Amino acid sequence: MEYIEERTPRGITLKVTPKKWNFLAFDQRGGSVYADKAGSKVLHRVPLMVFVGENFAIKNTAHSEFSFLKVVRNRIVVPYLDSVDNRRKYIFIDTDSSIDMLPVRLKNLRNVATLVREIEAGVRPDSIVVDSSITKNDIIIIKNRFSEARIILAGDGGKEEIAEKVTAEINQFAEVRATEVIKDVNINMMSNNPVFLARVHLREMNLSKVNQLVLDFDLSAMEAEYILSFIDTMLTKSGSDTEIDKNRMKLESLRDSLQFYKYLLNRDEENIRAIIGTTGDASILTSFSTLVAKVKLLYPGTDDQLVFTDYENLLWEKKPERT
C-alpha cells in the first residue's frame, strides 16, 4: 500500500505516504484541507519528534514509525511511557494546523551520540525531547549540530526553558573569563576531567595545552565531541572577537585534529581516508600520525592493528619527500 488512510473524529480524511513522509487531508465534502494559510499547498509534512534518553518507552500505533495523535486547543498530545516510574505521561506540542488529529513520526534514541550521527546523516527533527539523563553539555552538542532544534525537557510540562538556558550558556561561552570559572571550582580537583580543563584552556586561549590534553588523556569520542562543541562555539564568534580572530587558524587546526581523532576512535574508515586524502600540509600529517599512534594503543586487537598500520602508511606516503 502506497498510503495509509485514517479518519479523524471530526470527519477529516488523512492519507499518509510513509515513503515521502507527507500527507493529504480532505474535509467531509471531499475538499482539500490546505497546509498553508494562503491555500496554495495541499501536501502536509509529517513532523518528526525524537525522544533522547534511556527513560523513554515509545510505541507507534499506526505504523512502525508514526502515530495518529490528537490535537487539543492547537496542541498535539504526545503520549509516552516513563520507564523510571512506569507511568504514561504526555508532551504537548504547539501546532498551527486546524486538523484535529495529525500523523507524527515518533522515534526513540538512547543517547546523544546516536542523535548526532542521525543529524549528520541528514535527519532533521522538528522537536527533540530529552530526559533527566541528558546533561547541559549534551544539549550544547545538539544545539551546535542542529541549531534549529526545539528541545523539550520531559516532565516539565513540555516547556522549552531548557533550550533557552543552554542557548544563553552557548552565547556566554566566549564572554566569560577562565579566571571566573576557576574562582568557583578548584582546578586541582578537576585535573582528571579533560573536558573541564579544555574549556578553561580555551577561554584562556592556551591552545597548545588543549592539544596536549588529547595526547595526555585517553579521551572518549564523546569527550572529544564536547571539546569540539566548545571550539565550534568560539569560531561562531569570529568577526566580533579580536582574540578569536587572531587565533582562528589555530582553532580550526585544533578542531580538525579533534575531528580526525574522533573518527579514529569510531573507526570511521570513509571519513579517515577522505581527510588523509585531502591533507597535504606536512605538519598536519605529522600531527595525524601522532594521533593514529595514540589511538592504535587503545585497540590492541590484531585486525584493528592492521587497520591503523594501514592509516600510518597512508600518512607516510602523503608526506613530502625530504631532499
N, C-alpha and C positions, 0 to 999 in steps of 0.2 A: 504494500500500500504506500502510495507516494505522500499521502497526508493523513492526519488524524483529526477526526471531527468530534466536536463537543458542543453541547447546547448549554448556555448559561441559565441560571434561574430566571432571568428577565427575558429569555427567549432569543438571545443573540447567538447566532451560529458561528463557531470558530473553526477554521480549517488550518491546521498547523502542518507545515512542511519541515520535518526534522532535518533533512539533508541541508537545508539552507537556513534553518532557524529563523523563519519568518511565518506570518500567518495572515489570513484574510478574515474579516469579520462582516457578518451580514445581519441586518435587523430583521424583525418579524415579517416585513413585507418583501424581503429579499434584496433590499438596497444596501449598498456598501457603507460600512462604518469606517470613516477615514482615519488615517493615522496622524494627520496634522490638522490644525485649525483652519487652514486655507482650503481644505478639501481637495487636495491635489494628489495625495499619496494613499493608495489602498493597501499597500503592504505594511504590516506592523512588524517590528523586530521583537523576537522573543528575548527578554532580558536574561542575563546570566548572573546568578548570585552564588558566590563561593564562600563556603564555611571553612575557616582555617583553624585547626586545633584538634586535640585528641578527645575533647569532651563532647563532641557533637555526634549524633546519630541521625543521618539524613536518609529519608526514603522517598523516592519519587513515586508518584501514584499513576501517572498517565502513560509513562514511557520510561525507559531505563535512565533517561537524563533530564526529564522535566515533569512538572506537575501543573494541574489547573488549580489556581489559588483564588480565593475570594477577595474582592475589593470592597472595603467598607470605608465610607467617607473619604474617598480618594487616597486610601492607603491599602497596599497589598498586605494581606495577612499571611505571614510565612511561618508555618509550624516546624519545630524541630524537637528532638529529644535530647535533653541534657543528661548525659550518661553518668555524671557525678552523683546527682540525687535522683536519677531515673524518673524525671518529670518531663511532661510535654510542655514546651514553652513556645513563645511567639515573638517574631520580629515584625515590625510594621514599617513598610517602605512607601514613601510618598510616590504618587503617580499622577500624571496629567490625563490618563486615559479615562474615558467615560464608560468603559465596559465594566460590567460588574464581576467578571471573572477572567483572569488572564493566565496564559501559559507562561511559566517561569522555569528556566533551567536552574536546577539546584545541584551543586557539586561540593563534595567534602574532600578537603586535602588535609593531611595530618600535620604538615609543618610548613614553615615559610620557605624553606629551600625548594620544596616541590612547587610552591606557588611561583617562585621566581623563575624556575625552569619553564613553567607553563606560560608566564608572561613573555619570557624571551622567545618562546616558540610562537608568539602571536596571539595568545588568549587575552581578551580584554573584558574583565568582569565589570558589570555595572555597579555591583556592591560587593564588598568583602567583609564578612562577619568574622570577628576573632573572639576567642575565649580568653579566660584569665591566664592561660599558659603562654600567651603571646606577649612578649615584652615590648617596651617602648623602642628598644633598638631594632626589634623585628619590624615594627611598624615604620621606622625610619627607612629600612631597606625597601619595604613595599612602596612607600611614597617616592623613593628615589627611582625605583624601577618602573613605577606606573603612577605618575603624579596625579592622573585624573581619578584615581581610586577613591571611592566613597567608602570609608572604613567605619564599621559599626561595632561597638562592643556589646556582645551578647549579655543579657541580664541587666542591661542599662536602659531598658525601655526603647531600644532601637535608636538611641541618641548617637550623634556623631561627634560628641565632645572630645573623644579620644583623638580623632583625626586632627581637630583644631589644635589641641595641645601639642601633638607631635609636629605639626607644621610649624608652630611657633618655635619649637625647640630646634628644628632644622634651620629656620631663618636666623636664630640667635647664635648658631654654632660658631660662625666666623667672627662674631662680635664680642664673645665672652673671652677674656684673657685666661690663659692657663693658670696664672697665679691665683685667680679667683677660685678655680677648681681645687687647687692644692690647699687653699685655706680651709675648705670643707672636708677634704679627705686626706688622710695621711698617706702620702705616696708610697712610703715603705711598706705599708700594709697591702698595697695594691701591686707590689712588684712582680707578682706572679700572674697578673692579669694583663696580657698583651694588648687587648682592645682598649683598656683604660689608658695604658701607657702611650699607645699610638695616638689616642685623642689628645693627650697632654702635649706630646711632642709636636703634633700637627699644629696645635694652637700656638706653640712657641716657634713654629716653622723650623724645627730641628729635623729636617727630612732625612738626614743621614742616620739619625737614631731610629727613625721609623723603619728604614731599610734594614738596619741591624736587627731590629726585632724579628723580622722574617727569618733571619739566619739563626738567631739565638733561641727562638721558641719553635716548637712543633705546632704551628698554627693549624687549626682545623679549617676546612673550606668555609664554614660559617663565620669563623673569626676573621678570615680574610675578607669575606663579604661585608662584615661590619666596618672594617677599616676602609674598604673601597667606598662604602657609602659616605664616610666622612670626607674622603678625598673628593668624591663627586660633588658633594655639597659645597666644598670650598671652591671648586672650579666654577660652579654656577655664580660665584661672587666676582669672578674675573671681570674686569672692566669698571668695577666700583670699589675695589680694594687694591691699593697700590702694592701692598706687601704680597698679595696673592699674584698680582700681575708680574711682579719681579721674579717670582718663583714658579711661574706657570709651567715652564718646560720641565722642571724637576718634578713637579707634582704629576704631570702627565706621564713622565717616565716611571715614577713610583707606581702610579695607577696601572700602567701596562705590565709592570713586573708582578704586581699582586694578581692581576687577572691571569697571567700566564701560570703563576703558582697555583691558583685555584683550579685552572684547567688540568694541571698535572695531578693534583690531589683527586680530582674527579675522573681522571684518566679519560679525558675528553679528546680522543685522538684527532678528530677532524679539526677542532679549533687549535690544538697544539701545532699540528703540521701547517695549518694556514698561517699562524703567527710566525713560525720559523721561516716559512717560505717567503714572507713579505718583509722580513727584517734583514737589513744589510749593514747596520752600524756595528762595528767590531766590539765596542764597549757594551752594547746591549746584548750581543750574542754571548759575550763572556759572562754577563750577569745571568742570562738564562741558563748557561751551562752550570753555574753555581747552584741555581735553583733545582735543576734536574738532579744534580749530585745529591742535594739535600733530601729531596723527596724520594729518591731511589733508596735511601737508607730506611725509609718508612715502610717500604714494600719489599721484604726480603724474598718473596716467592720467586721461583725460577722464571715463570712466564713474565711476571712484572719486571724482573731484572733485565730480561731480553728486550722488552719494550722500551725501557728507559735508556738502555745502552744504544738502541736504535736512534732515540732522540739526541743523545750525546753525539753520535756520529753525524747526524744531520746538521747539528750546530757547528761541529768541527769543519765539515765540508763547506759551510757558508762563510767561515771566517776568511778574510783576505789573506793571500799568501804573503809571508814575510820575505823581504828581499835582502 
